[in-house]
Amino acid sequence: MIRLTAFAALAISLLASPLAAENRIADRATLEQDVRILADDAMEGREAGTPGYDRAADYVAGRFADIGLQPGGDDQTWFQHFPLVRHSQASDSRLAIIDAHGRATKASFGEDFVGGGLASAGGPDGRGDVEAPIVFVGYGLEMAELGHDSFADVDLDGKIAMWVFSMPDDIDPLLAIHLQQAGADRFAAQGAIGSILLWTPELDGRSPWLSGRSYVGDIGGLTWIGPDDVPFDRAGDMQFQLIASPELSRSLMEGQQFGWDDITVAQLGGMMPMPSFDTGMSARVSYASAFEPVLETSNVIGIQQGTDPSLAEQYVVVTAHLDHVGVSNNPCPDGDMIFNGAMDNASGVATMLEMARLLVADPPRRPVMFVALGAEEKGLLGSSYHAANPGLEHGELAVNVNVDMPILTWPFNDIVAFGADRSNIWRAVGSAASAYNVKLVPDPNPDEAFFFRSDQYSYVRQGIPAAYLDLGFGNGGDVAQTAFLDRHYHQPSDEADGIDYEQLGRFADIAYLVARNVADMDERPAWLPGDFFGSTFGGPIAGDR
């Protein structure tokens, strides 16, 4: 509803005012030079943690210095360093269910349950032993407007959330994807110490337990180590996540006020509401985690101060990921083994550098931080680290403008600004598009979940409004983008010669004006009232004082 209202109002406002003439201000030759250098074979695909990436980072730092930015990294340098580790289960987890009479029944790892400790749990040695009451929380959702307020009548603080996975069919696709990913976040926010997912008949219909348990129970992956030496995990203080087999799930609901058959009926009935309640049971869980150092990498950060002292603590952060996927182990038929990453994302970094040059020449009201992000290809890790650790002595990140892989092979006539319609920056973004006679359109392909697949989402999760700039499907854009994605995305053929540099210049013109408009806003960038992401992650709300 918010999205449609915002775009409708924007269309009306643009029709009511004359369009400005196009003004070619981005230097096309400089853009091409930056792309060709960053996508050169000498950069070896810019994989995070490799000498090739470090060479690319040095190049960006040098460009920041030449442009006239101030260093914004560690110890007055250009670089914000962060280590990545691989988190995995060091051994099988152990689980015992304790009934209301104190009788304990052991469950078998792999047969009765899977899962284990989370990255931030267990202290320095990654080990933990937990015994806590079990609370059934139904679908584990906070959506009172749809009849699901799973936490209203129970206290999860220091307890274990036992839940059922289901998702309403009639909600915003963006919200559905977020909710699917963020169960642990919701439980952690309620103070839960762990969770147990019940494997229901509805879930078994999607993926039978015997085949599904391996991938849903594989707790682990890459994460970063923070300045406090604690591995990062979005689940905060949650210690473990477990998934119960169909047989254990059924037994856990035996004798409860809302039983196994009730769950089945509720799910078959179109996600009928479920109650939440204390089960009278407890669980004893032991887990052990292992951490393997993987690599060290960096973000590259430059800062341009603003002109308005009253806005000096509201930073606009402009981002583009610098890393790509490195060198292939299996050469293409022509022998090329280097994933040059020209479109993905040398084009975005070149755009950011040109935005920086223009904003240094004519500074906006707010300060602007420019960040060439590392480890995006490994799971948005550079942006996740920076959003949580911006390194500012004074002020805070107020809004993010992200540029990631605009596919620049045809004369585009529309742009997408993922997320802009959720905050009061949408008018500033729309004004920039209007100035260049380009339409601002909604996400043409929401099922692909691009909103969650690029770096701006790391800032959104910190309560920071954001916009990810990309191109729409107009004027043959759907065909052009599909052709690139099918033939060149994450392939050695993503070379600098594949970019139309006049189109990159047009895109950079618009991106620059978006950043300038946002940096010059009278009001603070803020979420629209009632927006889900603003309510979920916090941050300022438009109109609040």
KAVENLIN-V203529 format. One record per residue. N is the residue number from 1. SS is DSSP state (a for helix, b for strand, c for the rest). BURIAL is I if it has 9 or more other C-alpha atoms within 8 Angstrom, else O. Layout:
n-><N N>
ss-><SS SS>
burial-><BURIAL BURIAL>
This chain:
n-><1 2 3 4 5 6 7 8 9 10 11 12 13 14 15 16 17 18 19 20 21 22 23 24 25 26 27 28 29 30 31 32 33 34 35 36 37 38 39 40 41 42 43 44 45 46 47 48 49 50 51 52 53 54 55 56 57 58 59 60 61 62 63 64 65 66 67 68 69 70 71 72 73 74 75 76 77 78 79 80 81 82 83 84 85 86 87 88 89 90 91 92 93 94 95 96 97 98 99 100 101 102 103 104 105 106 107 108 109 110 111 112 113 114 115 116 117 118 119 120 121 122 123 124 125 126 127 128 129 130 131 132 133 134 135 136 137 138 139 140 141 142 143 144 145 146 147 148 149 150 151 152 153 154 155 156 157 158 159 160 161 162 163 164 165 166 167 168 169 170 171 172 173 174 175 176 177 178 179 180 181 182 183 184 185 186 187 188 189 190 191 192 193 194 195 196 197 198 199 200 201 202 203 204 205 206 207 208 209 210 211 212 213 214 215 216 217 218 219 220 221 222 223 224 225 226 227 228 229 230 231 232 233 234 235 236 237 238 239 240 241 242 243 244 245 246 247 248 249 250 251 252 253 254 255 256 257 258 259 260 261 262 263 264 265 266 267 268 269 270 271 272 273 274 275 276 277 278 279 280 281 282 283 284 285 286 287 288 289 290 291 292 293 294 295 296 297 298 299 300 301 302 303 304 305 306 307 308 309 310 311 312 313 314 315 316 317 318 319 320 321 322 323 324 325 326 327 328 329 330 331 332 333 334 335 336 337 338 339 340 341 342 343 344 345 346 347 348 349 350 351 352 353 354 355 356 357 358 359 360 361 362 363 364 365 366 367 368 369 370 371 372 373 374 375 376 377 378 379 380 381 382 383 384 385 386 387 388 389 390 391 392 393 394 395 396 397 398 399 400 401 402 403 404 405 406 407 408 409 410 411 412 413 414 415 416 417 418 419 420 421 422 423 424 425 426 427 428 429 430 431 432 433 434 435 436 437 438 439 440 441 442 443 444 445 446 447 448 449 450 451 452 453 454 455 456 457 458 459 460 461 462 463 464 465 466 467 468 469 470 471 472 473 474 475 476 477 478 479 480 481 482 483 484 485 486 487 488 489 490 491 492 493 494 495 496 497 498 499 500 501 502 503 504 505 506 507 508 509 510 511 512 513 514 515 516 517 518 519 520 521 522 523 524 525 526 527 528 529 530 531 532 533 534 535 536 537 538 539 540 541 542 543 544 545>
ss-><c a a a a a a a a a a a a a a c c c c c c c c c c c c a a a a a a a a a a a c c a a a a a a b c c c a a a a a a a a a a a a a a a a a c c b b c c a a a c c b b b b b b b b b b b c c c c b b b b b c c c c c b b b b c b c c c b b b b b c c c c c a a a c b b b b b b b b b b c c c c c b b a a a c b b c c c c c c c c c c b b b b b c c c c c c c c a a a a a a a a a c a a a a a a a c c c c b b b b b c c a a a a a a c c a a a a a a a a c c c c b b b b b c c c c c b c c c c c c c c b b b b b c a a a a a a a c c c c c c c a a a a a a a a a c c c c c c c c b b b b b b b b b b b b b b b b b b b b b b b b b b b b c c c c a a a c c b b b b b b b b c c b c c b c c c c c c c c c c b c c c a a a a a a a a a a a a a a a a a a a a c c c c c c b b b b b b c c c c c c c a a a a a a a a c c c c c c c b b b b b b b b c c c c c c c c c c b b b b b c a a a b c c a a a a a a a a a a c c c b b b c c c c a a a c a a a c c c a a a a a c c c c b b b b b b b c c a a a a a a a a a a a a a a c c c c c c c c a a a c c a a a a a a a a a a a a a a a a a a a c c c c c c c b c c c c a a a a a a c c c b c c c c>
burial-><O I O O O I I O O I O O O I O O O O I O O O O O O I O I O O I I O I I I O I I I O O I I I I I I I O O I I I I I I O O I I O I I I O I O I I I I I I O O I I I I I I I I I I I I I O O I I I I I I I I O O O O O O O I I I O O I I I I I I I I I I I O O O I I I O O O I I I I I I I I I I O O O O O O I I I I O O I O I O O I I I I I I I O O O O O O O O I I I I I I O O O I I I I I I O I I I I I I I I I I I O I I I O O O I I O O I I I O I I I I I O I I I I I O O O O I I I O I O I I I I I I I I I I O I I I O O I O O O O I I I O O I I O I I O O O I O O I O I I I I O I I I I I I I I I I O O O O I I I I I I I I I I I I I O O O I I I I I I I I I I I I I I I I I O O O I O O O O O I I I I I I I I I I I I I I I I I I I I I I I I O O I I I I I I I I I I I I I I O O O I I I I I I I I O O O O O O O I I I I I I I I I I I I I I I I O I I I I I I I I I I I I I I I O I I I I I I I I I I I I I I O I O O I O O I O I O O I I I I I I I I I I I I I I I I I I I I I O I I I O I I O I I O O O I I I O I O I I I O I I I I O I I I I I I I I I I I I I I I I I I I O O O I I I I O O I O I I O O I I I I I I O O O>
